[in-house]
Amino acid sequence: MNSQSVRATLYLEPALHQALRLKAASARRSMSEIVNDAIREALREDQEDLAAFAERVGEPSLSYEEFLAQLKVDGTL
């Protein structure tokens, strides 16, 4: 474990805990490594989503009703 690691308490559903333990054992990795990697990936995806939203901020918005009407006009519905 990294000397800069911080100890935290997480409460997992029993089935998730069992799955994590089995995955860690089969991959020969610690549960902490797997959880850290999963959190990093989730945060990375959030960052990518926020960047995509920022790029599209100037695009006009379309209501659900308008979108359905456009699909009908296009022959999709």
C-alpha positions as CSV (number, residue, x, y, z in Angstrom):
1,M,0.0,0.0,0.0
2,N,1.1,3.5,-0.8
3,S,2.6,5.5,2.1
4,Q,0.2,8.3,1.2
5,S,-2.9,6.2,1.4
6,V,-5.8,7.3,3.6
7,R,-7.8,4.7,5.5
8,A,-11.6,4.9,4.9
9,T,-14.5,2.9,5.9
10,L,-16.9,1.8,3.1
11,Y,-20.1,-0.2,3.5
12,L,-20.7,-2.6,0.7
13,E,-23.6,-4.8,-0.1
14,P,-22.8,-8.3,0.8
15,A,-22.9,-9.6,-2.8
16,L,-20.7,-6.7,-4.0
17,H,-18.2,-7.4,-1.2
18,Q,-18.1,-11.1,-2.1
19,A,-17.7,-10.3,-5.8
20,L,-14.9,-7.8,-5.0
21,R,-13.1,-10.4,-2.8
22,L,-13.3,-13.0,-5.5
23,K,-12.1,-10.6,-8.2
24,A,-9.2,-9.5,-6.1
25,A,-8.2,-13.1,-5.4
26,S,-8.4,-14.2,-9.0
27,A,-6.6,-11.1,-10.3
28,R,-4.0,-11.3,-7.5
29,R,-4.7,-7.7,-6.6
30,S,-5.8,-6.1,-3.4
31,M,-9.4,-5.0,-3.0
32,S,-8.1,-1.4,-2.4
33,E,-6.3,-1.4,-5.8
34,I,-9.5,-2.5,-7.6
35,V,-11.6,0.1,-5.8
36,N,-9.1,2.9,-6.4
37,D,-9.0,2.0,-10.1
38,A,-12.8,2.0,-10.3
39,I,-13.0,5.4,-8.6
40,R,-10.4,6.8,-10.9
41,E,-12.2,5.6,-13.9
42,A,-15.6,7.0,-12.7
43,L,-14.0,10.4,-12.0
44,R,-12.3,10.3,-15.4
45,E,-15.6,9.6,-17.1
46,D,-17.2,12.5,-15.2
47,Q,-14.4,14.8,-16.3
48,E,-14.9,13.7,-20.0
49,D,-18.7,14.3,-19.6
50,L,-18.2,17.7,-18.2
51,A,-15.8,18.6,-21.0
52,A,-18.4,17.4,-23.6
53,F,-21.1,19.5,-22.0
54,A,-18.8,22.6,-22.0
55,E,-18.1,22.1,-25.7
56,R,-21.8,21.9,-26.5
57,V,-23.0,24.8,-24.2
58,G,-23.8,27.0,-27.2
59,E,-26.0,24.4,-29.0
60,P,-29.8,25.1,-28.9
61,S,-31.8,22.9,-26.6
62,L,-34.7,20.8,-27.7
63,S,-37.6,19.7,-25.6
64,Y,-38.7,16.1,-25.5
65,E,-41.9,17.0,-27.3
66,E,-40.0,18.8,-30.0
67,F,-37.6,15.9,-30.4
68,L,-40.5,13.4,-30.8
69,A,-42.1,15.7,-33.4
70,Q,-38.8,15.9,-35.3
71,L,-38.5,12.1,-35.3
72,K,-42.1,11.8,-36.7
73,V,-41.2,14.3,-39.4
74,D,-38.1,12.4,-40.3
75,G,-40.1,9.2,-40.5
76,T,-38.2,7.6,-37.6
77,L,-41.5,7.2,-35.7
